[in-house]
């Protein structure tokens, strides 16, 4: 069971790194980093393995590492709005959320056996945000904001993690679709919640 969980995690983490061949040179400015495996048993007894970066061993970032989350008040207001407008609410989770975002840090690691016996000792450039990185949360937050913009949503001035766009119900009633973001958890208020995600 643990071997399957480890295999699944390492298949997913490979999109975050570019493994260099032994004679490849590191690009300028890259700093060595490291990581480790965390083993967990989920509430449904599934085994979960996560490779996390040792961000605490890397230099302090020169930029802010802030990544916001939606407030409880905004969630309450969204539920009230949904009830008043007769709209469904759908919750979702973004799988391997951080791996979706490009990393703004220039780090590399030396591969251990979890990266495959053929890669042990090779250097790998970290290209995506990885859990444990000092600014991985911020990198993902900025990437998610860019995605929301491209879908036509606007960020609320009162709560930047509440996103909205105009929509029309099947009966012709105009309303606002809302998407509330809490790191990798999503709450959608829309007649077409599946499409809005």
Secondary structure, 3 states (H helix, E strand, C coil): CHHHHHHHHHHHHHHHEEECCCCCCCCCCCEECCEEEEEEECCCCCEEEEEEECHHHCCCCCCCCCCCCCCHHHHHHHHHHHHHHCCCEEEEECCCHHHHCEEEEEEEEECCHHHCHHHCCCEEEEEECCCCCCCHHHHHHHHHHHHHHHCCCEECCCCCCEEEEEEECCCCCEEEEEEEEECCEEEEECCCHHHHC
